[in-house]
Amino acid sequence: MRRHKANHLPAKLVMAEKAHEVAEADDLIDQVRNLQQRALAILDRAEEAGELRTALAAISQARGNLELLGKLAGELAQGGQVNIHLNAEWIEIRGLIFDALQPHPQALHDVRTALAKPGVKNNGSS
């Protein structure tokens, strides 16, 4: 029982840390959305005033914001891969899998080893 708690606690700490990272990412997404709204408002005013240079700068900024939002939301692949390690559902599912495998140490080891293979990022091994 003591070993089970010792193995379970680090997994819970990892899940808590990842949940905190998800919350920070959500805040960052909100900030970028705010910047996007402001860039579009500037674009509208610049177009109304006929200020084409300002309008082009606002368009450029809006495009950059959209790209960043896509990356933060995991919708745009970076290097051919989609980063899901901050996805709340993945964190929960990974925790459930590790919890279910606690009575089966070899299976738990095998899953962690498989997730630790090259090309598998942020594998949740502790």
Secondary structure by P-SEA (a helix, b strand, c coil): caaaaaaaaaaaaaaaaaaaaaaaaaaaaaaaaaaaaaaaaaaaaaaaacaaaaaaaaaaaaaaaaaaaaaaaccccccccccccccaaaaaaaaaaaaaacccaaaaaaaaaaaacccccccccc
